[in-house]
Amino acid sequence: MGNYLIIGASSGIGRETAALLQEEGHQVYATYFQHELPFDQKRYKTQYIDVLAEELSLDFLPDTVDGLVYCPGSIYLRPFERIKPAEFIKDYELQVVGAIKVIQAIMPKLKKSEQGSIVLFSTVAVQMGLPFHSQVSTSKGAIEGLMRALAAEYAPKIRVNCIAPSLTDTPLAAGLLNTDQKREANALRHPMKRIGCAEDIANMVIFLLSQKSSWITGQIMRVDGGMSSIKN
């Protein structure tokens, strides 16, 4: 069984991924920032981490780590002209610079694994081009570029892939799904006629961490209910 680090495991996709990995018998190292993890401390190793801090220590991890999942993110949908440049920078620091800091810190441990895998997150909006998504698309577009560069640099030892979901029913998206009307409208935008759930995305994470995906690297996996490729 492997050792896996989940950054941002207190809710949503990170929490579901941690639970699925633990059910498979892996050792899960789950981090939190705002909300303490609701996990049994005997089954999970938990750790507070602020990815925006100047110093980032991963000393709580074992010498060998088999996989990293970076989950921190934000969704701010506003007209482009109302977003200050400083807000773009703040979002970039969380979603991109934070990921870079964690990856650089954990890389020596991933290199010791026989099956190292990194999973990052983008959004369907990067490839589709959606109105009011300039802030999140800017950061996630950078994540896609980072993913491809790292996949090329670390192949064949470490695989790096990215998941690009559509709107998913998690606490992060609560403001976009807080009425029945919003939920129905968003569900109808997808060919599958429903909103994704955390388990839909976490199942893809588990696949990309496992040896079942051992010939997959540098890819953007679109888990989006068909939204990016099928005309609804």
Phi, psi and omega in degrees: 000159187252172174252126185230136178254125176247111176272119182087057186256014186280342180199173172060224185295320179298316179295316180295321178296315179301317181295317180293320178296319180295322179297330179278357176095008180280161173270121184253128173252107189249128181252157179220163178232290183277322185240127180295147185289137180271034186261154172292118184297340179282337183261334181234151170260119184247152184205135173283134176216134171249106185289348178269355180293153180298316181253134180234115181250132174245033182295343180284351182273156174289173182296329181242128176236135185265339181199150178232135173234121181254110188255341184305139180193180179208157177227104176238109183254106181215159175303140183307318185291347180262002181258121180284148177307324180298330179286325173298317181295317180300317179294319179297320180297320180289311191274330185250303182297321177300316178297318180299315181299317181294316182297317179297322182290326186267348187305317178301327180283324177293326181294339180277350180278154174271355185213045183299138181213136176241133177238123178246173182233133172246211177207152178303334185294334182297312183278331184274323187076091183244142179296148178070011181252019186297323183292308181291325180292327178297311180292315183289331173297322176295323178298319179296320177294318177299316181302312182295319180296317180291323178299320179290319185289325187255001175290144004265005188288317184232128178269143179226123180223169185223140175253133179243090181279162163270190181305127184237143183284085178226166177305329180298329182257014186302321182293339180268354185228030189268008172222159178298324181295317179295318180297316181293317181296318180290324177297319183289343178289343183258139176305329180280356173059033171206163176273142178292155176243167183302324181294326177303316182282319181298326178298323177290322176301312181301317178300314183289336176280335188273168177286353174294341178248029188295347179248023181239120174206154180072023187248150171255113182266113185270096178258086194218023179064021179086002189299322186278347187230351181238131177286123185272000000 
